[in-house]
């Protein structure tokens, strides 16, 4: 039995906000989705975040979420976000995994304390993109200046 998944607040919020992503401003304008290769070399090309900053500020329609059973990652802070195309929703079937629409982007960024007594240093942002041919994993590594992450 397939039904819309209203129980996950993050997904519901994403659906609510995604319709207005076309008017986003910041590190570009609205979120850009790439469904086929070649995928962008720069994380900023996706326009998931307003600009490169610590902490990351998601663009309009990009919704933070958390796991109820997170994995340990050597004391790294992890920031997770989801974005889905306007008017789309994930579906849930109790016997299967969530079914996300083509164009969905899941993002997880790892950060460590800066070592200078305050703030954090972004290390890596991983994107999981529901492309035309299925899920694609894309790791982006942040540069020393913390201004951009590049596909590795």
N, C-alpha and C positions, 0 to 999 in steps of 0.2 A: 504494500500500500504506500504510494508516494504522496507526499504532502509538503507544503511549504514549511520551512523550518523557522517558526516565529520565536523559538526559545532562545536562540543565540542573540543577545543584545547587539553584539558587534555587527552581525550580518544585517540585522534589521536597520541599524543606524546607517550602515553602508548603503543599503537600498534607498533609504530616505534621502541621504545627502548626495548620492551619485548623480541624481538628475540635474544638479546645478554645477557640475564640474566644468562645463564649457566656458564659464566665465571666471575661472580661477586666475589668479595672478601670482607672480613670484618667479621662481626659478624657471620660467617659461610661462605658459598659461595653464590650461587644463591638463589633466593626466593624459598621456599619450600611450597607446597600446600598440605593441608590435606583435603580430600573430605568426610571423614567419621569419626565417633567417634572411638576411643577417640581422642579429640583434644589436642594439646600440653598444658602442664601446664605453660610453659614459653613462653613469647612473642618472645624471641630470636630464638626459634625453627623455626619460620616462615621465618626468615632472611629478613624481610622487610626493616630493617635499617642496616647501615654499622656497627654500634656498639651502645651501649647505650650512648647517649650524649645529651646534651641540647645545641643548638637545635638538634632535630632529623635530621639525614642525611639519606635520602632514598637510598636504594640499587639501582643498575642499573635496569631500567625498572619500578621502582616504581615512579609514577608521582604525584606531588602535584596538588591539585585543590582547588577551592573555590566555594562557593555558591553565587548567586546574591541576595539571600534573607536569610542571616544567622539568626539563632535564638539567642536570648540573653541567656547567660549561666553564670550569676553572675560574669561578668567581666573576665571570663576565656579566655585565648587565646586558639584557636583551630587550629590544624594542620591536614589537610585532605590529604590522598593519595589514589591512585588507582593503582592496578596491574591486568593485564589480561594475560592469557597464550599466548605464542608466536603464531603469525598468527591468533589470534582471534580478534573479534570486537564486540562491542555492536550494537544492531540494534534498530531503532526507528520507531515507528508507531504512528502517530498523535492521534490515538484513544486509545492508551494503554501506559503503563509504558515502560521504556527502558528494553530491553531484553539483559542481560549480559550473557556471556558464563559461563559454569561450570568452576570453578577454579578462577573466579574473586575474588579479595579481595579489599574491601573498608576499609579504616582505618581512625579513628579520634582520635586524642590525645588531652587531656585537660591539660593545664598548668596554673599556677598562678605565680606571682612574688615571688621570693625566700624569700623575707622578710629580706634579708641580704644586701639590697641595690643594688644588681645587679643580672642579670640572672633570670631564671625561674625554677620552680620546676614542674616536670612532675607528674601528678596525676593519670590519667587513659588513657589507649588506648583501644578503642573499635574496634573490627574487625567485619565486616559483610562479610561473606564468602558464595559464591554461591557454595554450596556443591552438591553432587549427588541428594540428596532428597529435595533441595531447599535452601533458605537463612538461615544461622545460625548466630546468634549474640553471640559474645564472648567478655566479658569485662575482661581486664587485668589491675591490680592495681600495680603501681610502688612502689618499696621498698624505704626505707629511704635513702639508699646510691645512689639511682638513677642508679643502675647497671642492674636491671632486673624488669620486670613486670610479675606478676603471675595471672593465671586465677582465678577469684573469683566466 
